[in-house]
Amino acid sequence: MRIAIISDVHANIEAMDAVLAHIADQHVTDIVCLGDVIGYGPNPRDCINIVANARFSLMGNHEEAVMFYGEDFNEKARQALEWTKEQLNSPEYDRSENYEMWNFLGSLEESHTEGDVLYVHGSPRVPTKEYMVPQDIRNRDKMTEIFSMIPSLCFVGHSHIPGVYTDNFRFLSPNRIDGKYAHQGGKALINVGSVGQPRDGDPRSSYVTFDGRNVVFHRVEYDVRTTMDKIYATPGLPNYLADRLIVGR
Ligand SMILES: [Fe+2]
C-alpha cells in the first residue's frame, strides 16, 4: 500500500489542487493529512472540504486555536485566525454547511498510530505544538526523549521544513538524499514539509509518499501569484502572509 502524506495546507487552495493533481499520478491508495489545513491562507472552507475526504486528518495548532484560543500566536497569526473564524461562521453559507466545517474540526485526532508508524502534527511529546527543526539534532536530550516515544517511524509537519531525523542524531535534508529515504532498522522521524506555506527557501509545495518502507519527498510547483493576490485583496489577512510565499520563508 502506498499513501500520500500531506500537512500544513494553510488554506492555500492553489497549492492543494496542484498537489492533488500530482498525487493522482503516484499510484497511492490513500491520502492522510497531519493538520493545519487552515490558518494564514485565503481558502479555509475549500481546503477543509478537500481534506475531509482524507483517510484521516490530525489536529494542528491552527485547528486547535480556531476552536479554543491561540494564546501562543503572534499578532499576524492571530489576525489571520480571527479572519478564518469569520469565514467558517460566514452567514453567506447555510447554517448546516458551517456546522459541518466545525464538526470536521471537532473530529480531528491529536495523533494516530498504525502498526509501528506514529503520525502527529508537531512532535510525539507535544502533538499539536512542539516544532521539530534541523538544529534539534544537536539537542540530544530532546531527540532522545522524542525517539523514546516513537515505535519505529514517525511522520510530522508543523515546522514546514521537510527532512529525515535519524536516531543516530543526523538530519538529512531531502536534497542531500535525492528525495528518497529507505527505512531499514532503527528509528526515524520524517517531516513531510508544507503544502501551502513552505519555509525551507523553496516556494514549491512539499509532501511525501510512503509504502511502508520507502519515503519519497515531492516538490510541486503551483500558481503562487494567484494565492498572493487573493491575500493582498483580503483586508483581514496581513500582506506579509503573501510576501513569504514567493520566497518560501
Ligand atoms: Fe502547525
Boltz pocket constraint, residues with backbone or C-beta under 6 A from the ligand:
constraints:
  - pocket:
      binder: B
      contacts: [[A, 8], [A, 36], [A, 60], [A, 61], [A, 62], [A, 121], [A, 128], [A, 157], [A, 158], [A, 159]]
      max_distance: 6.0
